[in-house]
């Protein structure tokens, strides 16, 4: 299995038929079919189900589609690192959860790019499980983690800010009249929650006995999509404060949890990580010009 075969495979996935892919690749259809036959024989499994109008992927084909994209992305990043040479230029890849602390990343990115215009930044958004996957597979240089996260595999910097959990709800919901929301207030109410696994344990501890009577109707990894469900009256969303810009008409409101549930936020990278010059420079700016000055400002 080589990169040529993977690119051919992804072309078929993109174009839906072998004949269409062959045309886009400037190949004959029999030649492309043979290449895929060789790939299936090498992997020992069928990758496609060939229908009358288009192909569909088997489960093994879907798995290869995901891994092929990751492999080709890693190879391109490796080539890019060598092309950079001694210059501070190239791409920095950052995966992050939805948090106000991403402002620190934005500030560091701006400061770094001002000094070295050849830098560019790729931001991937997801929950803690998504960020961990990107880091562990080498698809991100850095990850922004909203605790709780098992950090034993990572080096990290704790950011000088905490995120606060609460409830997003329609402005006319009976609970909107409250200043804070307690565990008993949410018993039996339809809820929309983050699908992050470790967070579920933290939430269970906060709810206590009430956890047994929770009515979770949906989960999310990006809050904007969850807010649309809230707008439609499907339920209330457990979320972090300040992620959404709330409408001025009060149609959606946020209420903090009580007892308060505050969480730390960290910038993390894999232990023994070998950084590109671009990533190393970004980390230096983040640590020395953003994080350190932010901490000094907090002490004044």
Sine and cosine of phi, psi and omega as CSV:
sin_phi,cos_phi,sin_psi,cos_psi,sin_omega,cos_omega
0.00,0.00,0.86,-0.52,0.00,-1.00
-0.80,-0.60,0.08,-1.00,-0.06,-1.00
-0.91,0.42,-0.51,0.86,0.03,-1.00
-0.88,0.48,-0.73,0.69,0.01,-1.00
-0.89,0.46,-0.63,0.77,-0.01,-1.00
-0.91,0.41,-0.65,0.76,0.04,-1.00
-0.90,0.43,-0.62,0.78,0.06,-1.00
-0.90,0.43,-0.70,0.72,0.02,-1.00
-0.86,0.51,-0.73,0.68,-0.02,-1.00
-0.92,0.39,-0.49,0.87,0.06,-1.00
-0.91,0.42,-0.64,0.77,0.03,-1.00
-0.92,0.40,-0.67,0.74,0.04,-1.00
-0.86,0.50,-0.67,0.75,-0.03,-1.00
-0.92,0.38,-0.70,0.72,-0.13,-0.99
-1.00,-0.01,-0.12,0.99,0.12,-0.99
0.97,0.23,-0.40,0.92,0.04,-1.00
-0.70,-0.71,0.45,-0.89,0.03,-1.00
-0.93,0.38,-0.60,0.80,-0.01,-1.00
-0.91,0.42,-0.68,0.74,0.02,-1.00
-0.91,0.41,-0.65,0.76,0.02,-1.00
-0.90,0.43,-0.65,0.76,0.01,-1.00
-0.87,0.49,-0.65,0.76,0.02,-1.00
-0.90,0.43,-0.69,0.72,-0.02,-1.00
-0.93,0.37,-0.46,0.89,0.00,-1.00
-1.00,-0.03,-0.05,1.00,-0.05,-1.00
0.86,0.51,0.71,0.71,0.05,-1.00
-0.84,-0.54,0.26,-0.97,0.15,-0.99
-0.99,0.12,0.48,-0.88,0.00,-1.00
-0.88,0.47,-0.69,0.72,0.03,-1.00
-0.87,0.49,-0.60,0.80,-0.01,-1.00
-0.92,0.40,-0.66,0.75,0.01,-1.00
-0.93,0.37,-0.64,0.77,0.04,-1.00
-0.88,0.48,-0.65,0.76,0.02,-1.00
-0.90,0.44,-0.65,0.76,0.02,-1.00
-0.87,0.50,-0.66,0.75,0.01,-1.00
-0.95,0.32,-0.55,0.84,0.06,-1.00
-0.90,0.44,-0.68,0.73,0.04,-1.00
-0.88,0.47,-0.65,0.76,-0.02,-1.00
-0.91,0.41,-0.68,0.73,0.03,-1.00
-0.90,0.43,-0.63,0.77,0.03,-1.00
-0.91,0.41,-0.64,0.77,0.01,-1.00
-0.91,0.42,-0.64,0.77,-0.03,-1.00
-1.00,0.09,-0.25,0.97,0.03,-1.00
0.95,0.32,0.52,0.85,-0.03,-1.00
-0.39,-0.92,0.35,-0.94,0.08,-1.00
-0.99,0.10,0.68,-0.73,0.01,-1.00
-0.97,-0.25,-0.43,0.90,-0.09,-1.00
-0.80,-0.59,0.50,-0.86,0.26,-0.96
-0.92,-0.39,0.90,-0.44,-0.13,-0.99
-1.00,0.00,0.92,-0.40,0.03,-1.00
-0.99,-0.14,-0.07,-1.00,-0.02,-1.00
-0.92,0.38,-0.64,0.77,-0.10,-1.00
-0.96,-0.28,-0.53,0.85,-0.02,-1.00
-0.39,-0.92,0.25,-0.97,0.01,-1.00
-1.00,-0.02,0.42,-0.91,0.16,-0.99
-0.82,-0.58,0.44,-0.90,-0.03,-1.00
-1.00,0.06,0.64,-0.77,0.21,-0.98
-0.96,0.28,0.11,-0.99,0.06,-1.00
-0.87,0.50,-0.62,0.79,0.04,-1.00
-0.92,0.40,-0.58,0.81,0.05,-1.00
-0.91,0.41,-0.64,0.77,0.04,-1.00
-0.90,0.44,-0.63,0.77,0.03,-1.00
-0.89,0.45,-0.70,0.72,0.00,-1.00
-0.92,0.40,-0.59,0.81,0.03,-1.00
-0.84,0.54,-0.72,0.70,-0.01,-1.00
-0.92,0.40,-0.74,0.67,-0.05,-1.00
-0.93,0.36,-0.59,0.80,0.01,-1.00
-0.88,0.47,-0.67,0.74,0.05,-1.00
-0.88,0.48,-0.67,0.75,0.00,-1.00
-0.91,0.41,-0.68,0.73,-0.02,-1.00
-0.89,0.46,-0.72,0.70,-0.03,-1.00
-0.93,0.38,-0.57,0.82,0.05,-1.00
-0.91,0.41,-0.67,0.74,0.03,-1.00
-0.90,0.44,-0.65,0.76,0.00,-1.00
-0.91,0.41,-0.63,0.77,0.04,-1.00
-0.91,0.41,-0.63,0.78,0.04,-1.00
-0.90,0.43,-0.61,0.79,0.03,-1.00
-0.91,0.42,-0.70,0.71,0.05,-1.00
-0.87,0.48,-0.65,0.76,0.00,-1.00
-0.89,0.46,-0.64,0.76,-0.01,-1.00
-0.88,0.47,-0.64,0.77,0.02,-1.00
-0.95,0.31,-0.56,0.83,0.02,-1.00
-0.92,0.39,-0.46,0.89,-0.02,-1.00
-0.89,0.45,-0.53,0.85,-0.03,-1.00
0.87,0.50,-0.73,-0.68,-0.02,-1.00
-1.00,-0.01,-0.03,1.00,-0.02,-1.00
-0.99,0.15,0.49,-0.87,0.15,-0.99
-1.00,0.02,1.00,-0.02,-0.05,-1.00
-0.43,-0.90,0.23,-0.97,0.03,-1.00
0.92,-0.39,-0.25,-0.97,-0.15,-0.99
-0.96,-0.27,0.60,-0.80,0.13,-0.99
-0.90,-0.43,0.77,-0.64,-0.07,-1.00
-0.95,-0.32,0.84,-0.53,-0.07,-1.00
-0.78,-0.63,0.81,-0.59,0.09,-1.00
-0.95,-0.31,0.71,-0.71,-0.08,-1.00
-0.54,-0.84,0.53,-0.85,0.17,-0.99
-0.97,0.22,0.23,-0.97,0.03,-1.00
-0.97,0.24,0.92,-0.38,-0.04,-1.00
-0.38,-0.93,0.52,-0.85,0.07,-1.00
-0.89,0.45,-0.39,0.92,-0.01,-1.00
-0.91,0.41,-0.22,0.97,0.08,-1.00
-0.88,0.47,-0.24,0.97,0.09,-1.00
-0.89,0.46,-0.52,0.85,0.06,-1.00
-0.91,0.42,-0.64,0.77,0.04,-1.00
-0.90,0.44,-0.71,0.71,-0.02,-1.00
-0.88,0.48,-0.65,0.76,0.00,-1.00
-0.91,0.41,-0.70,0.71,0.02,-1.00
-0.90,0.44,-0.63,0.78,0.02,-1.00
-0.89,0.46,-0.68,0.73,0.01,-1.00
-0.89,0.45,-0.72,0.69,-0.01,-1.00
-0.89,0.46,-0.66,0.75,-0.01,-1.00
-0.92,0.40,-0.68,0.73,-0.03,-1.00
-0.93,0.36,-0.49,0.87,0.04,-1.00
-0.90,0.43,-0.58,0.82,0.00,-1.00
-0.99,0.15,-0.59,0.81,-0.05,-1.00
-0.74,-0.67,1.00,-0.01,-0.06,-1.00
-0.87,0.50,-0.26,0.97,0.03,-1.00
-0.97,0.24,-0.03,1.00,0.03,-1.00
-0.99,0.12,0.59,-0.81,0.15,-0.99
-0.66,-0.75,0.35,-0.94,-0.15,-0.99
-0.77,-0.63,0.70,-0.71,0.07,-1.00
-0.91,-0.42,0.87,-0.49,-0.06,-1.00
-0.94,-0.35,0.81,-0.59,0.08,-1.00
-0.92,-0.39,0.76,-0.65,-0.01,-1.00
-0.95,-0.30,0.68,-0.73,0.04,-1.00
-0.06,-1.00,-0.03,-1.00,0.04,-1.00
-1.00,0.06,-0.10,-1.00,-0.09,-1.00
-0.86,0.52,-0.62,0.78,0.01,-1.00
-0.91,0.42,-0.65,0.76,0.02,-1.00
-0.90,0.43,-0.69,0.72,-0.02,-1.00
-0.91,0.42,-0.69,0.73,0.02,-1.00
-0.86,0.51,-0.68,0.73,-0.01,-1.00
-0.88,0.47,-0.68,0.73,0.01,-1.00
-0.90,0.44,-0.68,0.74,0.01,-1.00
-0.91,0.41,-0.74,0.67,-0.10,-1.00
-0.91,0.42,-0.49,0.87,-0.01,-1.00
-1.00,-0.05,0.09,1.00,0.04,-1.00
0.97,0.25,0.31,0.95,-0.03,-1.00
-1.00,-0.05,-0.06,1.00,0.06,-1.00
-0.64,-0.77,0.62,-0.78,0.09,-1.00
-0.97,0.22,-0.63,0.78,-0.09,-1.00
-0.69,-0.72,0.43,-0.90,0.09,-1.00
-0.73,-0.68,0.65,-0.76,0.14,-0.99
-0.99,-0.13,0.90,-0.43,-0.04,-1.00
-0.95,-0.30,0.75,-0.66,0.17,-0.98
-0.99,-0.12,0.86,-0.51,-0.07,-1.00
-0.91,0.41,0.47,-0.88,0.19,0.98
-1.00,0.03,0.67,-0.74,0.09,-1.00
-0.57,-0.82,0.65,-0.76,0.11,-0.99
-0.95,0.30,0.94,-0.35,-0.12,-0.99
-0.98,-0.17,0.22,0.98,-0.11,-0.99
-0.91,0.42,-0.40,0.92,-0.03,-1.00
-1.00,-0.04,0.06,1.00,-0.17,-0.99
-0.77,-0.64,0.46,-0.89,0.33,-0.94
-1.00,0.00,0.49,-0.87,-0.04,-1.00
-0.37,-0.93,0.34,-0.94,0.13,-0.99
-0.88,-0.47,0.79,-0.62,0.03,-1.00
-0.99,0.12,0.77,-0.64,-0.04,-1.00
-0.99,0.15,0.54,-0.84,-0.04,-1.00
-0.98,0.18,0.80,0.60,0.00,-1.00
-0.36,-0.93,0.47,-0.88,0.07,-1.00
-0.85,-0.53,0.57,-0.82,0.12,-0.99
-1.00,-0.08,0.48,-0.88,-0.08,-1.00
-0.86,-0.52,0.76,-0.64,0.00,-1.00
-1.00,0.04,0.52,-0.85,0.05,-1.00
-0.28,-0.96,-0.38,-0.93,-0.09,-1.00
-0.78,-0.62,0.78,-0.63,0.12,-0.99
-1.00,-0.07,0.78,-0.63,-0.10,-1.00
-0.52,-0.85,0.32,-0.95,0.11,-0.99
-0.89,0.45,0.54,-0.84,-0.04,-1.00
-0.91,0.42,-0.37,0.93,0.00,-1.00
-0.99,-0.12,0.17,0.99,0.04,-1.00
-0.95,0.31,0.59,-0.81,-0.01,-1.00
-0.81,0.59,-0.56,0.83,-0.02,-1.00
-0.96,0.28,-0.23,0.97,0.00,-1.00
-0.92,0.40,-0.35,0.94,0.03,-1.00
-0.97,0.26,-0.19,0.98,-0.02,-1.00
-1.00,0.03,0.48,-0.88,0.08,-1.00
-0.98,0.18,-0.59,0.81,0.03,-1.00
-0.69,-0.73,0.28,-0.96,-0.06,-1.00
-0.85,-0.52,0.79,-0.61,0.03,-1.00
-0.98,-0.21,0.19,-0.98,-0.03,-1.00
-0.82,0.57,-0.69,0.73,-0.05,-1.00
-0.91,0.41,-0.45,0.89,-0.01,-1.00
-0.90,0.44,-0.44,0.90,-0.11,-0.99
-0.98,-0.19,0.05,1.00,0.02,-1.00
-0.88,0.47,0.79,-0.61,0.06,-1.00
0.94,0.34,-0.02,1.00,0.03,-1.00
-0.99,0.11,0.70,-0.71,0.04,-1.00
-0.85,0.53,0.80,-0.60,-0.07,-1.00
-0.84,-0.54,0.52,-0.85,0.10,-1.00
-0.89,-0.46,0.87,-0.50,-0.16,-0.99
-0.82,-0.58,0.35,-0.94,0.11,-0.99
-0.90,0.43,0.56,-0.83,0.02,-1.00
-1.00,-0.02,0.13,0.99,0.04,-1.00
-0.90,0.43,0.78,-0.63,-0.17,-0.98
-0.92,0.39,-0.77,0.63,-0.04,-1.00
-0.90,0.43,-0.54,0.84,0.02,-1.00
-0.89,0.46,-0.54,0.84,0.00,-1.00
-0.86,0.50,-0.58,0.81,0.04,-1.00
-0.93,0.38,-0.65,0.76,0.03,-1.00
-0.90,0.44,-0.67,0.74,0.02,-1.00
-0.90,0.43,-0.63,0.78,0.02,-1.00
-0.87,0.49,-0.64,0.77,0.02,-1.00
-0.92,0.40,-0.64,0.77,0.00,-1.00
-0.92,0.40,-0.67,0.74,-0.02,-1.00
-0.95,0.33,-0.49,0.87,-0.03,-1.00
0.89,0.45,-0.72,-0.69,-0.03,-1.00
-0.90,0.44,-0.45,0.89,0.00,-1.00
-0.89,0.45,-0.37,0.93,-0.04,-1.00
-0.84,0.54,-0.51,0.86,-0.03,-1.00
-0.93,0.37,-0.37,0.93,-0.05,-1.00
-0.95,-0.30,0.26,0.97,0.00,-1.00
-0.94,0.35,0.57,-0.82,0.01,-1.00
-0.88,-0.47,1.00,0.09,-0.03,-1.00
-1.00,0.08,0.91,-0.42,-0.06,-1.00
-0.98,-0.18,-0.27,0.96,-0.01,-1.00
-0.31,-0.95,0.38,-0.93,0.11,-0.99
-0.80,-0.59,0.30,-0.95,-0.04,-1.00
-0.55,-0.84,0.31,-0.95,0.20,-0.98
-0.86,-0.51,-0.25,0.97,0.13,-0.99
-0.79,-0.61,0.78,-0.63,-0.19,-0.98
-0.93,0.37,-0.52,0.86,-0.04,-1.00
-0.83,0.56,-0.70,0.71,0.01,-1.00
-0.90,0.43,-0.61,0.79,0.04,-1.00
-0.90,0.43,-0.59,0.81,-0.02,-1.00
-0.89,0.45,-0.50,0.86,0.04,-1.00
-0.92,0.40,-0.59,0.81,0.07,-1.00
-0.92,0.39,-0.63,0.78,0.05,-1.00
-0.89,0.47,-0.69,0.72,0.02,-1.00
-0.85,0.52,-0.56,0.83,-0.02,-1.00
-0.99,0.12,0.03,1.00,0.06,-1.00
0.98,0.17,0.31,0.95,-0.01,-1.00
-0.96,0.28,-0.47,0.88,-0.02,-1.00
0.17,-0.98,-0.06,-1.00,0.06,-1.00
-0.98,-0.20,0.60,-0.80,-0.08,-1.00
-0.97,-0.25,0.82,-0.58,0.19,-0.98
-0.98,0.20,0.84,-0.55,-0.13,-0.99
-0.38,-0.93,0.06,-1.00,0.04,-1.00
-1.00,0.01,0.52,-0.86,0.00,-1.00
-0.96,0.29,0.61,-0.79,0.14,-0.99
0.99,0.10,0.06,1.00,0.00,-1.00
-0.97,0.22,-0.66,0.75,0.02,-1.00
-0.99,-0.16,0.56,-0.83,0.20,-0.98
-0.99,0.12,0.94,-0.34,-0.08,-1.00
-0.95,0.32,0.61,-0.80,-0.02,-1.00
-0.90,0.43,0.61,-0.79,-0.04,-1.00
-0.92,0.40,-0.38,0.93,-0.03,-1.00
-0.98,0.18,0.00,1.00,0.05,-1.00
0.97,0.25,0.24,0.97,-0.02,-1.00
-0.93,0.36,-0.41,0.91,0.14,-0.99
-0.79,-0.61,0.66,-0.75,0.02,-1.00
-0.71,-0.71,0.36,-0.93,0.02,-1.00
-0.88,-0.48,0.70,-0.71,0.06,-1.00
-0.78,-0.63,0.76,-0.65,-0.02,-1.00
-0.94,0.33,0.40,-0.92,0.08,-1.00
-0.99,0.17,0.48,-0.88,0.11,-0.99
-0.62,-0.78,0.85,-0.52,0.09,1.00
-0.90,0.44,0.48,-0.88,-0.09,-1.00
-0.88,0.48,0.58,-0.81,0.06,-1.00
-0.83,-0.56,1.00,-0.09,0.00,-1.00
-0.96,-0.27,0.58,-0.81,-0.07,-1.00
-0.73,-0.69,0.52,-0.85,0.06,-1.00
-0.99,0.17,0.35,-0.94,0.05,-1.00
-0.78,-0.63,0.69,-0.73,-0.06,-1.00
-0.76,-0.65,0.54,-0.84,0.25,-0.97
-0.99,-0.11,0.84,-0.55,-0.13,-0.99
-0.78,-0.62,0.38,-0.92,0.12,-0.99
-0.51,-0.86,0.35,-0.94,-0.06,-1.00
-0.91,0.42,0.59,-0.81,0.09,-1.00
-0.88,0.47,0.60,-0.80,-0.02,-1.00
0.88,0.47,0.44,0.90,0.02,-1.00
-0.91,0.42,0.72,-0.70,0.13,-0.99
-0.99,-0.17,0.94,-0.34,-0.08,-1.00
-1.00,0.07,0.52,-0.86,0.27,-0.96
-0.94,0.35,0.25,-0.97,0.04,-1.00
-0.87,0.49,-0.60,0.80,0.00,-1.00
-0.89,0.45,-0.74,0.67,-0.02,-1.00
-0.92,0.40,-0.64,0.77,0.00,-1.00
-0.90,0.44,-0.64,0.77,0.01,-1.00
-0.92,0.38,-0.67,0.74,0.04,-1.00
-0.85,0.52,-0.69,0.72,-0.02,-1.00
-0.89,0.46,-0.65,0.76,0.02,-1.00
-0.89,0.46,-0.68,0.73,0.03,-1.00
-0.91,0.42,-0.69,0.73,-0.01,-1.00
-0.87,0.50,-0.71,0.70,-0.07,-1.00
-0.96,0.29,-0.73,0.68,-0.20,-0.98
-1.00,0.00,-0.53,0.85,-0.10,-1.00
-0.95,-0.31,-0.33,0.94,-0.02,-1.00
-0.94,-0.33,-0.84,0.54,-0.08,-1.00
-0.93,0.37,-0.77,0.64,-0.05,-1.00
-0.89,0.45,-0.70,0.71,0.01,-1.00
-0.92,0.39,-0.55,0.84,0.05,-1.00
-0.90,0.43,-0.64,0.77,0.03,-1.00
-0.93,0.37,-0.63,0.77,0.02,-1.00
-0.91,0.42,-0.63,0.78,0.02,-1.00
-0.91,0.41,-0.56,0.83,-0.01,-1.00
-0.93,0.37,-0.45,0.89,-0.03,-1.00
-0.98,0.18,-0.35,0.94,-0.07,-1.00
-0.98,0.22,0.00,0.00,0.00,0.00
